[in-house]
Amino acid sequence: MSEEKKQSKKQENEEEIVLNEGENNIEISDDVVAVIAGMAASEVSGVAEMAGGFAGGISEVLSGKKNLAKGIKVEVLDNKEARIDVNIIVEYGARIPDVAFEIQKRVKKSVENMTGLSVLEVNVHVQGVSTVQLEEKKQEEQKTEVKEESKEVKKK
């Protein structure tokens, strides 16, 4: 591939990572890195969901597919290094520093192992706390209380 073609291809799609520059190239899209990071982050205990924003939520609803790169921003530098931002919503009751540290560890390991990139930073941004489980727990407690009250009424 001539140098002109390589340069024009790089200009067309700046979101690709080129490894092993020479005649044999491996190109990894930033989206691929984002999916890897998203999968690793979503598997961490204490992560309720990835925080993506309005546009990401609409695209999930319309396509019917889960966006695995939701809430992930990847910046790949020329020297095969990456910076990754992860936006999450934590579960109520989870210890946020522990969840964030585990995300950093897993994302770094997964991206480095699968892509060969060196991950410089994994920045975790906590966008909110999910109270869905808390609400479900309260509803279950209320149901239990109602059942116990009805049993007491029947005994009298």
N, C-alpha and C positions, 0 to 999 in steps of 0.2 A: 504494500500500500504506500503510495507516495506521501511525502510530507504534507503536500497541499491537501490531499484527501483527509489525512489524519486531523489537520488543523480545522478544516471545514466541518468534519464530523464532530469534533470537540465543541465547536461554536454552536452547532445545531442543538446538541443535547449536552449542556454543561452539567447535568445531574448524574453523569456516569463516572465511575472510578475506573481508571485504566491501570492494571497491574502488569508487570513484566513488559515494560515498554521495549519495543523492538519489533520484530516481524510477527511474533506470536503474542497477541494481547488478550487479556481477560478483562471484560468490562462488567462492572457491578453497579447497578443503578442505586441512587440514594434511596429510592423507594424500597429496594430489597433490604438494605441496611435498616431502614425504619421498621419493616415488618419483623425482622429478626429481633430488634430491640423491643418492639411491642409485644411479641410473644413472650420474651423473657420476663418483661415487666409484669405482664398480666398474670403470670403464674405465681407471683409472690403472694404469700399469705398476708392479708391485710389490705390488699388493693381491691377496692370495690369495682372500679372501672377506670378506663382511660378517659381523660378529659380532652375532648376534641374540639368543641366549638360547634356553632350552629350549622355551618356548611357541612362538616363531617357527619353530623347526625342526619341531615337531610339526605345526603348521598347514600347512607346506610339504609334508610327507609325506602328510598326509591329503587335501589338496586336489589334489596333483600339480602345483601351479603354483609357480613361483619367486616368493617375496615380494620385490618390488623395493624395498620400504621397510624391509627387514630391517636392523637396526643403526642406524637413523636416528631421531633425536628432534628434532622441530621445535617451536619456541615462537615464535608470532607475536604481536607487541605491537600495541597499539591504533593506533599511529601508522605502520602499514604497514612495520614493521621486523621482521626475523626473526633468531632465534638457532638455529643448527643444530649438533647433536652427531652425530658420525659414529664408529661403533665398527667397527674393522676387524681383520683378521688379515693380517699382512704375509707375503710370501714370504721364505723363508730366503735371505739374501744381499743383500736389498734394503736400501738406505740409508734408514732410517726417517725422518730429517728431510726428505729430498728427497721421499719418498712423501707425507708429511703436508702439505708445502707445496703440492705439486701437487694434492692433494685439495682443500685450502682454496681454491686458485685456481679450479679447475674447478667446484666446487660453487657458489661465490659467483657466478661468471659465468653458469652455467646457470640458477640460481634467479632471479637478477635479470633476465636476458633474457626468461625465459619467463613470469614472474609479475608483474614490475614492482615487486616488494618490494625494499626495501633490506636487504641482509644485513649485520648488525652483526658477527656472530661465526660462524666455522665451527671448532668444537672437534673435534679428531681424537683419539680414544682408541684406542690400540693394545692390543688384548686378548690377542694372542698372535702366535706365529710358526709358519707352516705349514712342516712338514718333509717334506711329501709328495713334493715334487720332489727333495729330498735323498735320500730313501729310494729313489725310482725310479732316480736316478742311480747309487746304490750297487748296486742290483740289476743294472743294465745292465753296470756294471764287473765284477761277479762273473760274469755270463754270458760276457763277453768273455774273462776269465781262464780260465774252464772250457774255452772253445773253443780257446784258445791251448795250454792244457795237453794237450788231447786230440790236437791236431795234433802236438805234440812227442812224445807217446807213440807215435803212428802212425809217425813218422819213424824211431824207434829200432827 
